[in-house]
Amino acid sequence: MARLQSEDEEYKSHIEISAGNKLSIKAKTQIADKGLMPDEQTWQYFTINLTNGGRSLDFCTPADSFDHMLFENEIQNAVQDIQAVAHAYLLCRTPQDEVALLAQKIETFVAGDKSQLLFEPSEPSLELMVKRVGGGFRVYCHVDAGNVETGIYRYDALGIRFFTTQEHLMAFASQLRAEFAC
């Protein structure tokens, strides 16, 4: 698991992201000069935990939303049954590796002078924002459970906010790379 911890040692808060199974789907992508091209996409399930002191919220893909996880030969039909992938906490791995992108964004943000980092995956189930404030960083993470549970994109979410350090951000980026093998 990859964990982004707060700087507060007395009242600890954190975000934990754990990798789940990968799935591959075949899709067709419209490319300007080439027309409709076959394309294989890889997606990865994940779980996310938000903890604030003694309170904890766990978010994972509802088991009944995709018939006990569609894998291998069954997953080829997932695009035809959009609900199989719409009701899930997913990160795209190919053609664009969103986990590697997030880790790289964190590393670049910490090393640079931008005032904020914003990350929302293609399947909008979470939003992570980090703002540079004073000598530290303010973290906001909102999980859009409504998108996963209803399949309808809504701007409603449960979230957490806390302060963290450069060291915690860099450790989180490193843990993301290790957890998701990127």
Order of alpha helices (4+ residues) and beta strands (2+ residues): beta-beta-beta-beta-alpha-beta-alpha-beta-beta-beta-alpha-beta-alpha
